[in-house]
Amino acid sequence: MNISRRLGTLVVFGVPAIIGGGIVYALFGNYVAVFAYEILLILVAVGFASK
């Protein structure tokens, strides 16, 4: 996988990070849940980009 494809994959994961972070905050009302969601999303994004 070339560098542009890896960067594109990471950019695609940026949308769920922004939108999903707001949804998680609205549901749980604290930033701990948002940080947990963001860390999980980062791990999944790195997993996809490393293939």
PDBQT receptor file of N, H, CA, C and O in Angstrom, charges set to zero:
ATOM      1  N   MET A   1       0.859  -1.173   0.000  1.00  0.00    +0.000 N 
ATOM      2  CA  MET A   1       0.000   0.000   0.000  1.00  0.00    +0.000 C 
ATOM      3  C   MET A   1       0.905   1.236   0.000  1.00  0.00    +0.000 C 
ATOM      4  O   MET A   1       1.786   1.362   0.851  1.00  0.00    +0.000 OA
ATOM      5  N   ASN A   2       0.691   2.131  -0.937  1.00  0.00    +0.000 N 
ATOM      6  H   ASN A   2      -0.025   2.029  -1.628  1.00  0.00    +0.000 HD
ATOM      7  CA  ASN A   2       1.545   3.310  -1.022  1.00  0.00    +0.000 C 
ATOM      8  C   ASN A   2       1.117   4.381  -0.014  1.00  0.00    +0.000 C 
ATOM      9  O   ASN A   2       0.076   4.265   0.632  1.00  0.00    +0.000 OA
ATOM     10  N   ILE A   3       1.926   5.403   0.102  1.00  0.00    +0.000 N 
ATOM     11  H   ILE A   3       2.772   5.497  -0.423  1.00  0.00    +0.000 HD
ATOM     12  CA  ILE A   3       1.731   6.419   1.145  1.00  0.00    +0.000 C 
ATOM     13  C   ILE A   3       0.443   7.214   0.935  1.00  0.00    +0.000 C 
ATOM     14  O   ILE A   3      -0.221   7.569   1.909  1.00  0.00    +0.000 OA
ATOM     15  N   SER A   4       0.078   7.497  -0.307  1.00  0.00    +0.000 N 
ATOM     16  H   SER A   4       0.617   7.209  -1.099  1.00  0.00    +0.000 HD
ATOM     17  CA  SER A   4      -1.139   8.276  -0.537  1.00  0.00    +0.000 C 
ATOM     18  C   SER A   4      -2.383   7.483  -0.145  1.00  0.00    +0.000 C 
ATOM     19  O   SER A   4      -3.353   8.053   0.355  1.00  0.00    +0.000 OA
ATOM     20  N   ARG A   5      -2.358   6.192  -0.367  1.00  0.00    +0.000 N 
ATOM     21  H   ARG A   5      -1.570   5.728  -0.773  1.00  0.00    +0.000 HD
ATOM     22  CA  ARG A   5      -3.494   5.362   0.037  1.00  0.00    +0.000 C 
ATOM     23  C   ARG A   5      -3.593   5.270   1.561  1.00  0.00    +0.000 C 
ATOM     24  O   ARG A   5      -4.696   5.286   2.107  1.00  0.00    +0.000 OA
ATOM     25  N   ARG A   6      -2.471   5.177   2.243  1.00  0.00    +0.000 N 
ATOM     26  H   ARG A   6      -1.575   5.164   1.799  1.00  0.00    +0.000 HD
ATOM     27  CA  ARG A   6      -2.474   5.155   3.710  1.00  0.00    +0.000 C 
ATOM     28  C   ARG A   6      -3.002   6.468   4.283  1.00  0.00    +0.000 C 
ATOM     29  O   ARG A   6      -3.809   6.468   5.213  1.00  0.00    +0.000 OA
ATOM     30  N   LEU A   7      -2.548   7.571   3.731  1.00  0.00    +0.000 N 
ATOM     31  H   LEU A   7      -1.892   7.571   2.976  1.00  0.00    +0.000 HD
ATOM     32  CA  LEU A   7      -3.025   8.868   4.205  1.00  0.00    +0.000 C 
ATOM     33  C   LEU A   7      -4.506   9.050   3.919  1.00  0.00    +0.000 C 
ATOM     34  O   LEU A   7      -5.226   9.634   4.728  1.00  0.00    +0.000 OA
ATOM     35  N   GLY A   8      -4.966   8.560   2.783  1.00  0.00    +0.000 N 
ATOM     36  H   GLY A   8      -4.382   8.085   2.125  1.00  0.00    +0.000 HD
ATOM     37  CA  GLY A   8      -6.390   8.621   2.455  1.00  0.00    +0.000 C 
ATOM     38  C   GLY A   8      -7.228   7.829   3.431  1.00  0.00    +0.000 C 
ATOM     39  O   GLY A   8      -8.311   8.266   3.819  1.00  0.00    +0.000 OA
ATOM     40  N   THR A   9      -6.741   6.669   3.832  1.00  0.00    +0.000 N 
ATOM     41  H   THR A   9      -5.861   6.313   3.517  1.00  0.00    +0.000 HD
ATOM     42  CA  THR A   9      -7.444   5.859   4.825  1.00  0.00    +0.000 C 
ATOM     43  C   THR A   9      -7.548   6.597   6.148  1.00  0.00    +0.000 C 
ATOM     44  O   THR A   9      -8.600   6.575   6.787  1.00  0.00    +0.000 OA
ATOM     45  N   LEU A  10      -6.484   7.244   6.563  1.00  0.00    +0.000 N 
ATOM     46  H   LEU A  10      -5.630   7.262   6.044  1.00  0.00    +0.000 HD
ATOM     47  CA  LEU A  10      -6.506   7.992   7.824  1.00  0.00    +0.000 C 
ATOM     48  C   LEU A  10      -7.424   9.211   7.745  1.00  0.00    +0.000 C 
ATOM     49  O   LEU A  10      -8.064   9.561   8.736  1.00  0.00    +0.000 OA
ATOM     50  N   VAL A  11      -7.498   9.856   6.591  1.00  0.00    +0.000 N 
ATOM     51  H   VAL A  11      -6.977   9.571   5.786  1.00  0.00    +0.000 HD
ATOM     52  CA  VAL A  11      -8.406  10.992   6.421  1.00  0.00    +0.000 C 
ATOM     53  C   VAL A  11      -9.860  10.528   6.495  1.00  0.00    +0.000 C 
ATOM     54  O   VAL A  11     -10.704  11.210   7.076  1.00  0.00    +0.000 OA
ATOM     55  N   VAL A  12     -10.149   9.371   5.907  1.00  0.00    +0.000 N 
ATOM     56  H   VAL A  12      -9.464   8.817   5.435  1.00  0.00    +0.000 HD
ATOM     57  CA  VAL A  12     -11.507   8.834   5.956  1.00  0.00    +0.000 C 
ATOM     58  C   VAL A  12     -11.933   8.570   7.399  1.00  0.00    +0.000 C 
ATOM     59  O   VAL A  12     -13.108   8.726   7.732  1.00  0.00    +0.000 OA
ATOM     60  N   PHE A  13     -11.000   8.177   8.251  1.00  0.00    +0.000 N 
ATOM     61  H   PHE A  13     -10.045   8.051   7.981  1.00  0.00    +0.000 HD
ATOM     62  CA  PHE A  13     -11.321   7.956   9.655  1.00  0.00    +0.000 C 
ATOM     63  C   PHE A  13     -11.451   9.263  10.432  1.00  0.00    +0.000 C 
ATOM     64  O   PHE A  13     -11.872   9.240  11.589  1.00  0.00    +0.000 OA
ATOM     65  N   GLY A  14     -11.107  10.381   9.842  1.00  0.00    +0.000 N 
ATOM     66  H   GLY A  14     -10.765  10.399   8.903  1.00  0.00    +0.000 HD
ATOM     67  CA  GLY A  14     -11.256  11.670  10.514  1.00  0.00    +0.000 C 
ATOM     68  C   GLY A  14     -12.706  12.087  10.668  1.00  0.00    +0.000 C 
ATOM     69  O   GLY A  14     -13.062  12.740  11.649  1.00  0.00    +0.000 OA
ATOM     70  N   VAL A  15     -13.540  11.721   9.722  1.00  0.00    +0.000 N 
ATOM     71  H   VAL A  15     -13.251  11.190   8.925  1.00  0.00    +0.000 HD
ATOM     72  CA  VAL A  15     -14.960  12.083   9.785  1.00  0.00    +0.000 C 
ATOM     73  C   VAL A  15     -15.659  11.395  10.959  1.00  0.00    +0.000 C 
ATOM     74  O   VAL A  15     -16.342  12.071  11.729  1.00  0.00    +0.000 OA
ATOM     75  N   PRO A  16     -15.515  10.071  11.127  1.00  0.00    +0.000 N 
ATOM     76  CA  PRO A  16     -16.137   9.460  12.304  1.00  0.00    +0.000 C 
ATOM     77  C   PRO A  16     -15.546   9.963  13.621  1.00  0.00    +0.000 C 
ATOM     78  O   PRO A  16     -16.218   9.942  14.652  1.00  0.00    +0.000 OA
ATOM     79  N   ALA A  17     -14.300  10.410  13.588  1.00  0.00    +0.000 N 
ATOM     80  H   ALA A  17     -13.755  10.427  12.750  1.00  0.00    +0.000 HD
ATOM     81  CA  ALA A  17     -13.699  10.936  14.808  1.00  0.00    +0.000 C 
ATOM     82  C   ALA A  17     -14.392  12.223  15.240  1.00  0.00    +0.000 C 
ATOM     83  O   ALA A  17     -14.663  12.414  16.426  1.00  0.00    +0.000 OA
ATOM     84  N   ILE A  18     -14.676  13.093  14.300  1.00  0.00    +0.000 N 
ATOM     85  H   ILE A  18     -14.456  12.938  13.337  1.00  0.00    +0.000 HD
ATOM     86  CA  ILE A  18     -15.300  14.376  14.630  1.00  0.00    +0.000 C 
ATOM     87  C   ILE A  18     -16.783  14.198  14.942  1.00  0.00    +0.000 C 
ATOM     88  O   ILE A  18     -17.260  14.635  15.989  1.00  0.00    +0.000 OA
ATOM     89  N   ILE A  19     -17.499  13.563  14.041  1.00  0.00    +0.000 N 
ATOM     90  H   ILE A  19     -17.112  13.208  13.191  1.00  0.00    +0.000 HD
ATOM     91  CA  ILE A  19     -18.941  13.379  14.219  1.00  0.00    +0.000 C 
ATOM     92  C   ILE A  19     -19.220  12.421  15.378  1.00  0.00    +0.000 C 
ATOM     93  O   ILE A  19     -20.058  12.701  16.235  1.00  0.00    +0.000 OA
ATOM     94  N   GLY A  20     -18.520  11.302  15.397  1.00  0.00    +0.000 N 
ATOM     95  H   GLY A  20     -17.840  11.074  14.700  1.00  0.00    +0.000 HD
ATOM     96  CA  GLY A  20     -18.728  10.303  16.443  1.00  0.00    +0.000 C 
ATOM     97  C   GLY A  20     -18.352  10.818  17.818  1.00  0.00    +0.000 C 
ATOM     98  O   GLY A  20     -19.002  10.470  18.805  1.00  0.00    +0.000 OA
ATOM     99  N   GLY A  21     -17.320  11.635  17.903  1.00  0.00    +0.000 N 
ATOM    100  H   GLY A  21     -16.793  11.918  17.102  1.00  0.00    +0.000 HD
ATOM    101  CA  GLY A  21     -16.945  12.223  19.185  1.00  0.00    +0.000 C 
ATOM    102  C   GLY A  21     -18.056  13.091  19.758  1.00  0.00    +0.000 C 
ATOM    103  O   GLY A  21     -18.312  13.067  20.962  1.00  0.00    +0.000 OA
ATOM    104  N   GLY A  22     -18.705  13.845  18.907  1.00  0.00    +0.000 N 
ATOM    105  H   GLY A  22     -18.497  13.865  17.929  1.00  0.00    +0.000 HD
ATOM    106  CA  GLY A  22     -19.841  14.658  19.351  1.00  0.00    +0.000 C 
ATOM    107  C   GLY A  22     -21.025  13.818  19.789  1.00  0.00    +0.000 C 
ATOM    108  O   GLY A  22     -21.699  14.142  20.767  1.00  0.00    +0.000 OA
ATOM    109  N   ILE A  23     -21.274  12.744  19.066  1.00  0.00    +0.000 N 
ATOM    110  H   ILE A  23     -20.726  12.481  18.272  1.00  0.00    +0.000 HD
ATOM    111  CA  ILE A  23     -22.388  11.853  19.423  1.00  0.00    +0.000 C 
ATOM    112  C   ILE A  23     -22.111  11.151  20.747  1.00  0.00    +0.000 C 
ATOM    113  O   ILE A  23     -22.998  11.037  21.593  1.00  0.00    +0.000 OA
ATOM    114  N   VAL A  24     -20.879  10.681  20.922  1.00  0.00    +0.000 N 
ATOM    115  H   VAL A  24     -20.158  10.774  20.235  1.00  0.00    +0.000 HD
ATOM    116  CA  VAL A  24     -20.524  10.007  22.177  1.00  0.00    +0.000 C 
ATOM    117  C   VAL A  24     -20.634  10.982  23.347  1.00  0.00    +0.000 C 
ATOM    118  O   VAL A  24     -21.108  10.608  24.420  1.00  0.00    +0.000 OA
ATOM    119  N   TYR A  25     -20.202  12.224  23.153  1.00  0.00    +0.000 N 
ATOM    120  H   TYR A  25     -19.817  12.528  22.282  1.00  0.00    +0.000 HD
ATOM    121  CA  TYR A  25     -20.324  13.212  24.231  1.00  0.00    +0.000 C 
ATOM    122  C   TYR A  25     -21.783  13.505  24.543  1.00  0.00    +0.000 C 
ATOM    123  O   TYR A  25     -22.146  13.666  25.708  1.00  0.00    +0.000 OA
ATOM    124  N   ALA A  26     -22.615  13.576  23.525  1.00  0.00    +0.000 N 
ATOM    125  H   ALA A  26     -22.320  13.445  22.578  1.00  0.00    +0.000 HD
ATOM    126  CA  ALA A  26     -24.039  13.838  23.747  1.00  0.00    +0.000 C 
ATOM    127  C   ALA A  26     -24.706  12.680  24.485  1.00  0.00    +0.000 C 
ATOM    128  O   ALA A  26     -25.603  12.898  25.299  1.00  0.00    +0.000 OA
ATOM    129  N   LEU A  27     -24.277  11.459  24.207  1.00  0.00    +0.000 N 
ATOM    130  H   LEU A  27     -23.548  11.282  23.546  1.00  0.00    +0.000 HD
ATOM    131  CA  LEU A  27     -24.881  10.302  24.871  1.00  0.00    +0.000 C 
ATOM    132  C   LEU A  27     -24.416  10.145  26.313  1.00  0.00    +0.000 C 
ATOM    133  O   LEU A  27     -25.229   9.884  27.199  1.00  0.00    +0.000 OA
ATOM    134  N   PHE A  28     -23.124  10.301  26.557  1.00  0.00    +0.000 N 
ATOM    135  H   PHE A  28     -22.463  10.514  25.837  1.00  0.00    +0.000 HD
ATOM    136  CA  PHE A  28     -22.572  10.019  27.878  1.00  0.00    +0.000 C 
ATOM    137  C   PHE A  28     -22.301  11.264  28.711  1.00  0.00    +0.000 C 
ATOM    138  O   PHE A  28     -22.275  11.179  29.939  1.00  0.00    +0.000 OA
ATOM    139  N   GLY A  29     -22.100  12.406  28.087  1.00  0.00    +0.000 N 
ATOM    140  H   GLY A  29     -22.120  12.475  27.089  1.00  0.00    +0.000 HD
ATOM    141  CA  GLY A  29     -21.947  13.664  28.805  1.00  0.00    +0.000 C 
ATOM    142  C   GLY A  29     -20.612  13.860  29.489  1.00  0.00    +0.000 C 
ATOM    143  O   GLY A  29     -20.493  14.744  30.338  1.00  0.00    +0.000 OA
ATOM    144  N   ASN A  30     -19.601  13.073  29.154  1.00  0.00    +0.000 N 
ATOM    145  H   ASN A  30     -19.698  12.355  28.464  1.00  0.00    +0.000 HD
ATOM    146  CA  ASN A  30     -18.276  13.308  29.720  1.00  0.00    +0.000 C 
ATOM    147  C   ASN A  30     -17.208  13.021  28.672  1.00  0.00    +0.000 C 
ATOM    148  O   ASN A  30     -17.454  12.350  27.669  1.00  0.00    +0.000 OA
ATOM    149  N   TYR A  31     -16.026  13.546  28.933  1.00  0.00    +0.000 N 
ATOM    150  H   TYR A  31     -15.826  14.091  29.748  1.00  0.00    +0.000 HD
ATOM    151  CA  TYR A  31     -14.956  13.419  27.959  1.00  0.00    +0.000 C 
ATOM    152  C   TYR A  31     -14.185  12.114  28.074  1.00  0.00    +0.000 C 
ATOM    153  O   TYR A  31     -13.433  11.766  27.164  1.00  0.00    +0.000 OA
ATOM    154  N   VAL A  32     -14.352  11.393  29.160  1.00  0.00    +0.000 N 
ATOM    155  H   VAL A  32     -14.963  11.676  29.900  1.00  0.00    +0.000 HD
ATOM    156  CA  VAL A  32     -13.674  10.108  29.298  1.00  0.00    +0.000 C 
ATOM    157  C   VAL A  32     -14.175   9.134  28.236  1.00  0.00    +0.000 C 
ATOM    158  O   VAL A  32     -13.382   8.419  27.625  1.00  0.00    +0.000 OA
ATOM    159  N   ALA A  33     -15.473   9.105  28.019  1.00  0.00    +0.000 N 
ATOM    160  H   ALA A  33     -16.117   9.687  28.516  1.00  0.00    +0.000 HD
ATOM    161  CA  ALA A  33     -16.044   8.240  26.993  1.00  0.00    +0.000 C 
ATOM    162  C   ALA A  33     -15.585   8.677  25.596  1.00  0.00    +0.000 C 
ATOM    163  O   ALA A  33     -15.351   7.835  24.729  1.00  0.00    +0.000 OA
ATOM    164  N   VAL A  34     -15.460   9.967  25.383  1.00  0.00    +0.000 N 
ATOM    165  H   VAL A  34     -15.650  10.651  26.087  1.00  0.00    +0.000 HD
ATOM    166  CA  VAL A  34     -14.992  10.472  24.088  1.00  0.00    +0.000 C 
ATOM    167  C   VAL A  34     -13.548  10.050  23.847  1.00  0.00    +0.000 C 
ATOM    168  O   VAL A  34     -13.202   9.614  22.749  1.00  0.00    +0.000 OA
ATOM    169  N   PHE A  35     -12.701  10.178  24.873  1.00  0.00    +0.000 N 
ATOM    170  H   PHE A  35     -12.982  10.532  25.765  1.00  0.00    +0.000 HD
ATOM    171  CA  PHE A  35     -11.306   9.764  24.725  1.00  0.00    +0.000 C 
ATOM    172  C   PHE A  35     -11.189   8.265  24.472  1.00  0.00    +0.000 C 
ATOM    173  O   PHE A  35     -10.358   7.833  23.674  1.00  0.00    +0.000 OA
ATOM    174  N   ALA A  36     -12.010   7.477  25.144  1.00  0.00    +0.000 N 
ATOM    175  H   ALA A  36     -12.685   7.828  25.793  1.00  0.00    +0.000 HD
ATOM    176  CA  ALA A  36     -11.998   6.027  24.911  1.00  0.00    +0.000 C 
ATOM    177  C   ALA A  36     -12.419   5.724  23.480  1.00  0.00    +0.000 C 
ATOM    178  O   ALA A  36     -11.818   4.872  22.826  1.00  0.00    +0.000 OA
ATOM    179  N   TYR A  37     -13.446   6.414  22.988  1.00  0.00    +0.000 N 
ATOM    180  H   TYR A  37     -13.934   7.107  23.520  1.00  0.00    +0.000 HD
ATOM    181  CA  TYR A  37     -13.902   6.225  21.604  1.00  0.00    +0.000 C 
ATOM    182  C   TYR A  37     -12.811   6.627  20.617  1.00  0.00    +0.000 C 
ATOM    183  O   TYR A  37     -12.568   5.924  19.636  1.00  0.00    +0.000 OA
ATOM    184  N   GLU A  38     -12.166   7.738  20.871  1.00  0.00    +0.000 N 
ATOM    185  H   GLU A  38     -12.363   8.309  21.668  1.00  0.00    +0.000 HD
ATOM    186  CA  GLU A  38     -11.122   8.223  19.963  1.00  0.00    +0.000 C 
ATOM    187  C   GLU A  38      -9.925   7.275  19.946  1.00  0.00    +0.000 C 
ATOM    188  O   GLU A  38      -9.361   7.022  18.882  1.00  0.00    +0.000 OA
ATOM    189  N   ILE A  39      -9.534   6.752  21.092  1.00  0.00    +0.000 N 
ATOM    190  H   ILE A  39      -9.992   6.957  21.956  1.00  0.00    +0.000 HD
ATOM    191  CA  ILE A  39      -8.412   5.815  21.149  1.00  0.00    +0.000 C 
ATOM    192  C   ILE A  39      -8.751   4.540  20.389  1.00  0.00    +0.000 C 
ATOM    193  O   ILE A  39      -7.922   4.016  19.645  1.00  0.00    +0.000 OA
ATOM    194  N   LEU A  40      -9.971   4.043  20.578  1.00  0.00    +0.000 N 
ATOM    195  H   LEU A  40     -10.644   4.469  21.183  1.00  0.00    +0.000 HD
ATOM    196  CA  LEU A  40     -10.399   2.853  19.850  1.00  0.00    +0.000 C 
ATOM    197  C   LEU A  40     -10.393   3.111  18.346  1.00  0.00    +0.000 C 
ATOM    198  O   LEU A  40      -9.960   2.259  17.570  1.00  0.00    +0.000 OA
ATOM    199  N   LEU A  41     -10.870   4.271  17.939  1.00  0.00    +0.000 N 
ATOM    200  H   LEU A  41     -11.222   4.963  18.570  1.00  0.00    +0.000 HD
ATOM    201  CA  LEU A  41     -10.891   4.617  16.515  1.00  0.00    +0.000 C 
ATOM    202  C   LEU A  41      -9.477   4.753  15.956  1.00  0.00    +0.000 C 
ATOM    203  O   LEU A  41      -9.226   4.351  14.820  1.00  0.00    +0.000 OA
ATOM    204  N   ILE A  42      -8.566   5.302  16.721  1.00  0.00    +0.000 N 
ATOM    205  H   ILE A  42      -8.770   5.628  17.644  1.00  0.00    +0.000 HD
ATOM    206  CA  ILE A  42      -7.170   5.426  16.277  1.00  0.00    +0.000 C 
ATOM    207  C   ILE A  42      -6.548   4.052  16.078  1.00  0.00    +0.000 C 
ATOM    208  O   ILE A  42      -5.838   3.822  15.099  1.00  0.00    +0.000 OA
ATOM    209  N   LEU A  43      -6.814   3.142  17.006  1.00  0.00    +0.000 N 
ATOM    210  H   LEU A  43      -7.391   3.329  17.801  1.00  0.00    +0.000 HD
ATOM    211  CA  LEU A  43      -6.266   1.789  16.875  1.00  0.00    +0.000 C 
ATOM    212  C   LEU A  43      -6.795   1.088  15.626  1.00  0.00    +0.000 C 
ATOM    213  O   LEU A  43      -6.046   0.404  14.928  1.00  0.00    +0.000 OA
ATOM    214  N   VAL A  44      -8.076   1.259  15.350  1.00  0.00    +0.000 N 
ATOM    215  H   VAL A  44      -8.684   1.814  15.918  1.00  0.00    +0.000 HD
ATOM    216  CA  VAL A  44      -8.657   0.644  14.150  1.00  0.00    +0.000 C 
ATOM    217  C   VAL A  44      -8.068   1.289  12.886  1.00  0.00    +0.000 C 
ATOM    218  O   VAL A  44      -7.761   0.591  11.920  1.00  0.00    +0.000 OA
ATOM    219  N   ALA A  45      -7.912   2.607  12.895  1.00  0.00    +0.000 N 
ATOM    220  H   ALA A  45      -8.162   3.174  13.680  1.00  0.00    +0.000 HD
ATOM    221  CA  ALA A  45      -7.366   3.312  11.731  1.00  0.00    +0.000 C 
ATOM    222  C   ALA A  45      -5.921   2.885  11.463  1.00  0.00    +0.000 C 
ATOM    223  O   ALA A  45      -5.540   2.673  10.312  1.00  0.00    +0.000 OA
ATOM    224  N   VAL A  46      -5.135   2.763  12.498  1.00  0.00    +0.000 N 
ATOM    225  H   VAL A  46      -5.445   2.936  13.434  1.00  0.00    +0.000 HD
ATOM    226  CA  VAL A  46      -3.747   2.320  12.328  1.00  0.00    +0.000 C 
ATOM    227  C   VAL A  46      -3.710   0.882  11.834  1.00  0.00    +0.000 C 
ATOM    228  O   VAL A  46      -2.848   0.512  11.037  1.00  0.00    +0.000 OA
ATOM    229  N   GLY A  47      -4.647   0.078  12.309  1.00  0.00    +0.000 N 
ATOM    230  H   GLY A  47      -5.347   0.378  12.957  1.00  0.00    +0.000 HD
ATOM    231  CA  GLY A  47      -4.726  -1.307  11.834  1.00  0.00    +0.000 C 
ATOM    232  C   GLY A  47      -5.023  -1.372  10.343  1.00  0.00    +0.000 C 
ATOM    233  O   GLY A  47      -4.427  -2.172   9.622  1.00  0.00    +0.000 OA
ATOM    234  N   PHE A  48      -5.940  -0.537   9.881  1.00  0.00    +0.000 N 
ATOM    235  H   PHE A  48      -6.425   0.113  10.466  1.00  0.00    +0.000 HD
ATOM    236  CA  PHE A  48      -6.258  -0.519   8.449  1.00  0.00    +0.000 C 
ATOM    237  C   PHE A  48      -5.096   0.049   7.641  1.00  0.00    +0.000 C 
ATOM    238  O   PHE A  48      -4.787  -0.451   6.559  1.00  0.00    +0.000 OA
ATOM    239  N   ALA A  49      -4.457   1.085   8.157  1.00  0.00    +0.000 N 
ATOM    240  H   ALA A  49      -4.708   1.492   9.035  1.00  0.00    +0.000 HD
ATOM    241  CA  ALA A  49      -3.380   1.736   7.402  1.00  0.00    +0.000 C 
ATOM    242  C   ALA A  49      -2.118   0.875   7.357  1.00  0.00    +0.000 C 
ATOM    243  O   ALA A  49      -1.308   1.016   6.441  1.00  0.00    +0.000 OA
ATOM    244  N   SER A  50      -1.946  -0.001   8.324  1.00  0.00    +0.000 N 
ATOM    245  H   SER A  50      -2.605  -0.115   9.068  1.00  0.00    +0.000 HD
ATOM    246  CA  SER A  50      -0.722  -0.801   8.353  1.00  0.00    +0.000 C 
ATOM    247  C   SER A  50      -0.778  -2.028   7.450  1.00  0.00    +0.000 C 
ATOM    248  O   SER A  50       0.246  -2.675   7.228  1.00  0.00    +0.000 OA
ATOM    249  N   LYS A  51      -1.949  -2.356   6.928  1.00  0.00    +0.000 N 
ATOM    250  H   LYS A  51      -2.780  -1.830   7.108  1.00  0.00    +0.000 HD
ATOM    251  CA  LYS A  51      -2.054  -3.520   6.037  1.00  0.00    +0.000 C 
ATOM    252  C   LYS A  51      -1.358  -3.294   4.732  1.00  0.00    +0.000 C 
ATOM    253  O   LYS A  51      -1.354  -4.176   3.873  1.00  0.00    +0.000 OA
TER     254      LYS A  51
